[in-house]
Amino acid sequence: MTTKDSAFHKRGEKLMPVCAACTALHNSCMPSQKPNNDLPAVLLTGFDAFGGDAINPSWLVAQALDGETIEGHRVAAAQLPTEFAASRQLLAALLRQHQPALVLCLGLAGGRAGLSLERIAINVQDARIADNAAAQPIDVPIVQRGPAAYFSALPIKAMLQALTASGIPAEVSQTAGTFVCNHVFYALMHALKKQRGAVKARGGFVHVPYLPGQGVPCMPLDEMVRGVRVAVACALTTDSDSLLGAGALS
């Protein structure tokens, strides 16, 4: 067992946390009763583990919030595979199933120090490593003849302000990379653009950092969960984004 695996054991095919802090957090965040399916939904997704890691904190965060009610909306969490083709297919099915008012997809960005609110999804797949299905597309569009990029439909500057005010390390990120996270972000925005009807869902993407023990920088799981809860609440209650400088010099 490796150092990364040491805090986890297998239950069936899934790696489950066994440390006291993770267990307590998981238990405290689980809904005490069945979620109210009459409420509009927030679809919150995370990924399974990839690249040699035993866990993916993006899924642990989404799982912890599953069933919560935030600003009159019920959270429905789902795990996406870290696979180019399968993640997009499952995301499309989840959108049809839940008909959410808001979609927030989460992913892991090791090396980042806080929650990264992604601004732009670009129409390219350029995989430095293979995905979990051994696919490694290079310079391939996500959507043939699709737009070069989509901007997040979430109020990312207002979300940044809310996170900062809550003491959660956060930033606006100008790139979601070119791996499966960007693929899902672009696929989400492309799907939302094609919505019909008077009421349209909004969506976007947030990267989370490593958990303690995975690498550095890192962030405790309970802090990530609290931050995503704050971000979702802000997105649900903010119509117009804040005017705030949060760009990058390089």
N, C-alpha and C positions, 0 to 999 in steps of 0.2 A: 504493500500500500504506500502510495506517495504521500508527501507532505500535504499536497492539496486535497488528497482523499481522506486524510486522517480525521477530520471532523464530521465525516459522513459515513453512512452505511447503506447497503442496498436493501430495498424493499421491493421484491419483484424485479422489475427492470428499471426502477426509478431511484435516484439518489436522494435520500431524505436527510435533513439536518437532525443531528442528535445532540448538539451542544445545548446547554441549558438556556442560553440567551435566545437562540433561534427557535427552540421549542416553545419557550414562553411567548415569544412574539407571534409565532404561528398560531398558538392557541388563543391568544388575546385578540387576534385580528380575524379569526373565523367568525362568521355570522352566528348569532345565538338562535336564530330561527330561519326558516326558509325565506329567501329574498322575496320582496313584493314585486311580482312580475307585472303588476299594473302600472308601475312607475316606468318612465322612459329610461332607456339603458345608456350606460357608458361602457363601451367595449374597450377593455384594457388587455393588451397582449404582451407576452414576453417570449423569449426564445429558450429552447433547450440548450444543453451544454455543447460546446464545439471547441475545436482547436486544441484538444488535449486537456481542457479544464474539466473538473468533475461536476461543476455546477455552473449555473448561469443566474446571477442575481436579478436579472431583469424578470425572470419567471418567478422567483421567490417574492419579489415585490408585488407583481400582479396577483399572485396567488394569495398573498396576505390581505389584499384589498377586495378580493372576490366576495360578493354578497353585501358589501357595505352600502349604505345610502349616503350619498354626497349631494348636497344642494337639491334634494328632491329627485335624484336619479339613482338607480341601482347599478352597481358595478358588476359586470359580467367579465370574468377573466378567462383567457384561453392561451394555451401554449402553442406557439408556432414552431415548426421544425427549422433548423438552420440549414435550409435547402432552398435554392433559388426557385425551382418550379413548384415544389410542394407548398412552400410558404404562401405564395400568391394564390394558389388554388384554395387553400384553407381559409385565408383571409376573406376571399370572395364569398365563401360559404358562410362564414361568421357574420358578414355584413347582411346577407340575406336572412339569416336566422334571427339576429337580434334587432335589426332595423334601428341601430343606435342613433342617439342624438349627438353623441360625441365619441370619437375614436382616438385613443392614445396608444401608440405602439411603443414599447420599450425594448432597448437592446443594450448590450454590454460594450463599453468602450474602455478597455484597459489602458491606463496611463492618464486618464482624465481625473481631475480632483473633485469634481462635483457633478450635479445634474446638468447635462448639456441639452439645451432646448434647440432642436435642429431647425434651421431656417429654410434650407433648400434641399430638395431631392433631385438628382440629375439622372438623365435617361441613359445610363451606361452601367454595364456589368464588367468589372475588371478585377478578377479574383486573384489575389496574391497567393492564397491557399485554396484547396478544394473545400467545398461545403460538405455536409454530413452525408450526402449522397454521392460523393466523389466527383461532383460536377465542378468545373473550373473555367467558366466562360471568360474570355478576354476580349475587351473592346466590342461587346455585343449590346445592342440596345435592349432595354427592358420592354419597350413597346415600339414595334416598328412604325416609323413615321409619326411617333408621338412627339409631344413638345420636348424641347431640350431640357427643361426643368420645370418643377412646380415649387411654389413657395408654400410653407406651412399655412394652414387656415386658422391656426390658433393664435391668440394674443400673446405671443412669446415675450414681448417686452413687459407687459403687465404681469405675466407669470414670473418673470425674473424678479420684478419688484416684490411680488408677494413672497417668493422664496427667500430673498435677501432679508426682508422684514421678519421672516420667521427663523432666521439664523441658519438657513440651509445653503451650503455652498452651491452656486449655480452660475451658469454662463449661457450666452447665446452662441451657438456653434454655427459656423458657416458651411460645414460639410459633414455629411453623414457617411462619408467614405464611398466605396464602390463595391462593397460586399453585400451580404444578404440584408443587412439593416437598411441600406439605401434602397435596395430592391423593393423591400416591403413598403418603405416610406413612399417611394414613387408610385408603386402599384396602388397603395391606398389613395393617394391624391388623384390618381387617374380615375379610379373607381368613383370617388366622391364627385368628381367633375361631371360624371355622366348621370348623376342622380336626377330623378324626376319628381315633381310635386312641389308644393309651396314651401314645405319645411325641409330644409336640407341639413344633413349632418356636417359637422366640422371635424377636422382631424389633423394629426401631426405626429411627430416622433420625438422621443426623449431618450438620450443615452444615459446610462448609469455607470458609475465606476466599479472597480473591484471591491469585493468584501474584504475585511481584514483577514489576512492569511492567504489571500489569492495573489496579492501583489500590491505595489504602491504606485501612486497614491491610492487611498481606499476610503470607504465610508461604511459605518455600521448599517446593518440592514434596517434597524428601526428608524434611523435617520432618513434612509432612502424612502421607506414607506411613508413617513410623515411628509417628506418633500413631494412625492407624487400625489398624495392626498391634497396638499395645498395647491399644487399645479392644476389638478382636475377641478377643484372648487373654483379657482380663479377663471379657468377657461369657461366654466359653466355660467359664470355671473358677469363676464366682461364681454360687451359687444364690440367696443372700439379699443384698439390697442393703445398703449401709452407711447408718448414720444420720448424716447430714452436712447442715449448713445450707448450702444453695446456691440459695435463693430470690431473688426480686427485690423491691425496695422500690416500684417503679412499673412 
